Amino acid sequence: MIREKKFKISKFLRYFARTVLLILGILLFIFSLLSGTERLGGGIIKIIYNSPNALPWLILLIFIFIAFKWEILGGLLILSMGVFTVFFFNTSDNLFVFWVISIPLILMGALLVIAWYIGKH
């Protein structure tokens, strides 16, 4: 009985974190790919020129894929990326960016680690 309840909680946390991360990762990737192209003149070529801005979010999408395969590794990578964004993007100076980028990554990475732990014990 308790084992089934733990399994349900673990499953919910896993799917919730993966879904939120996938939505957030895709939105951030698209936003970073397209933002800035209007000042460059727009068009496909300008999107390609602007593509290095999307590299961190492509890495996030790779980490999310890893989380689908190996939950603990993906969770730790995403959690560390969330902490990394606080310093690299200096999100602590802008609370909106801090709450939209860093906190969700930290929380969802932690949820994946917790889901793995609950599922194993």
Helices and strands as residue ranges (DSSP letters): H 2-34, H 37-40, H 44-50, G 51-54, H 55-69, H 71-88, G 91-93, H 95-97, I 98-102, H 103-120
